[in-house]
Amino acid sequence: MASAQTPDRSPLWYLIAPRVLLVTFLLTLLSFAVSLLLGILGVLVLAWLRGARPDMTGAYRHIAAPVAAVVAAVVLISVTVLEIRHYRQAKTLARIERAS
């Protein structure tokens, strides 16, 4: 019986950047949407408690945009580290597999 062999699949270094940027963009967009929703709800509750008209631009300027910027920076750094670690591990495992 011949063993089924999988084709040699080496990791590709040039795919790290698109994956990092895609994940960063998606998580930043998600965090912006969630923080904007929570900011709008907070502004509405605060305006209701004070008996004033709500100013929705504050939810965008002072809550959603800064939160999304911080999340983007954190995600960019952490995903870059994780992708490089994954690339190096996959490269080492491929080298071990070829040697055996």
C-alpha positions in Angstrom: 0.0 0.0 0.0 1.3 3.3 -0.9 0.9 6.1 1.6 -1.0 9.1 0.6 1.4 12.0 0.4 0.4 15.6 0.6 2.1 18.1 -1.7 4.9 20.1 -0.3 3.3 23.2 1.0 5.9 25.7 2.2 4.6 28.9 3.9 4.6 32.0 1.8 6.1 35.1 3.4 4.5 37.6 1.1 1.0 36.5 2.4 1.7 37.8 5.9 1.0 41.5 5.1 -2.4 41.0 3.4 -3.6 38.8 6.2 -2.4 41.2 8.8 -4.0 44.2 7.1 -7.3 42.3 6.5 -7.7 41.1 10.1 -6.7 44.6 11.3 -9.3 46.3 9.1 -12.1 43.9 10.0 -11.5 44.1 13.8 -11.1 47.8 13.6 -14.4 48.1 11.7 -16.1 45.8 14.2 -14.8 47.7 17.2 -15.8 51.0 15.6 -19.3 49.8 15.1 -19.7 48.4 18.6 -18.2 51.5 20.2 -20.4 53.8 18.1 -23.5 51.8 19.2 -22.5 52.0 22.8 -21.5 55.6 22.5 -24.9 56.5 20.9 -26.7 54.6 23.7 -24.6 56.4 26.3 -25.3 59.8 24.8 -29.0 59.1 24.6 -29.1 58.0 28.3 -27.1 61.0 29.4 -29.3 63.4 27.4 -32.4 61.8 28.8 -31.1 62.1 32.4 -30.2 65.7 31.9 -33.3 66.6 30.0 -31.4 68.0 27.0 -31.2 67.2 23.3 -28.6 64.5 22.5 -25.5 65.6 20.5 -24.7 62.5 18.4 -21.4 63.9 17.1 -19.9 63.4 20.5 -20.5 59.6 20.2 -18.5 59.6 17.0 -15.7 62.1 17.9 -15.1 61.3 21.5 -15.9 57.6 21.8 -16.0 55.6 18.6 -13.0 57.1 16.7 -10.5 57.0 19.6 -11.6 53.5 20.6 -11.2 52.3 17.0 -7.8 53.9 16.7 -6.5 52.2 19.9 -8.0 48.8 18.8 -6.4 49.2 15.4 -2.9 49.8 16.9 -3.2 46.9 19.3 -4.6 44.5 16.7 -1.9 45.5 14.1 0.9 44.8 16.5 -0.5 41.6 18.0 -1.6 40.1 14.6 1.8 40.9 13.1 3.5 39.1 15.9 1.2 36.1 15.7 1.5 35.9 11.9 5.3 36.0 12.0 5.3 33.4 14.7 3.0 31.2 12.7 5.1 31.7 9.5 8.3 30.7 11.3 6.7 27.7 12.9 5.2 26.5 9.6 8.6 27.0 7.9 10.4 24.9 10.6 7.7 22.2 10.4 8.0 22.0 6.6 11.8 21.8 6.9 11.4 18.9 9.4 8.9 17.2 7.2 11.2 17.4 4.2 14.1 16.0 6.2 12.2 13.0 7.3 
